[in-house]
Amino acid sequence: MYKLQANFLHLGDKEMIPNGILVVDHWGEIREIAHQGQYPSEELTVYEGILCPGFVNTHCHLELSFMRGMVPEKTGLLDFISHVIPSREAVTEEEQLLAIAEADQEMYKNGIVAVGDISNTETSFAIKARRRIYYHNFIELLSFSPQNVDKVISEGVLLLVEVPNGFGASFAPHAPYSVSPELMQEINTYNAQRGRRQSIHNQECAAENEFFQKGTGAFAELYQKLGIDISHFTPPQCNSLEFALAQFDKEYQTVPTLLIHNTYTTAEDIEKAEAIHDELYWCFCPNANLYIEDRLPNFQLFRDANVRITVGTDSLASNHQLCILSELKTIQQADPTIPLEELLTWATWNGSNALGTHYEFGRMELGKRPGILLIEDVDIENMLLKANSSVSRLF
Ligand SMILES: [Zn+2]
């Protein structure tokens, strides 16, 4: 047995115990959560910093790991998409696999125990099957042409059945501007009938709302450039999120749904979305937002609305590292009023609920092995992360 003590023990679901003691076995299974004084000091291993459960990364694209450093920064989402679309042909499958293996190892080292990963192909499955990390695989579907629904769903099913056993798998619509209402509905119904969860990119750039409000702007131009006919599309004159959620059948508004990015989401969007849908999770990927759009979501709006917030890294195409602690640093730097214990809850318990892994991860609970992290070099007095705060995995 190990008895671990630090300045603070974060249990995942908000509670933070000063000088808390964690009793764990050799496998990292939690046997007891104790308070200072319950054990003599000579029995303890004492750390400076915070102990917390393993991090849950609710948004990543492992497949894009080979693109580290390839895309110029701060040029906007449309320019980013134009770099990603042709990129896969530029590298061999071996190079892709090597980059995925390195990214998987990097996340493990950075204390990530579970990931919501977007898959467009089966390329990442062999590496995931090593099971260093738990992956929920969001099989991403997209097509803005309503006549493609059956074809896209059948191709998706072929990929879905390839997901390694023991991992979560479900369909995920890419984004409101790239998925027809008919496909959106079909995906949601498919997931609802099988008790699965989904994710969708949301309001990552201003052009997305313009497309739905007026039918003009960068997305309309992109479709024209790609030669895709969108004459069937009549702008609904509302923001993209409201329109997307309205496509789901009323009885199926309960599929746990991760909304990714939310950079241009307003207080009104949040209120409307929460009124339409019962189980939304709002995922922030701040370093990717800075990389692509050079803008961050207004975190305070989401805290004021008391919604469920999670944290993601996005991919190495739009981030310099796959590290949840780095994301938390960016959020806290932008808004130092957000308490560190709340940020850690977003990164552990909330993320785990979003991925449906809360039976194993996200919280310090007796008999569980959630992964045990040590965060060091923290400004303990003010409970702030510092630029050089670091995370390591004890279990
Ligand atoms: Zn993404």
Residues whose N, C-alpha, C, O or C-beta is under 5 A from the ligand:
A	BS01	ZN	none
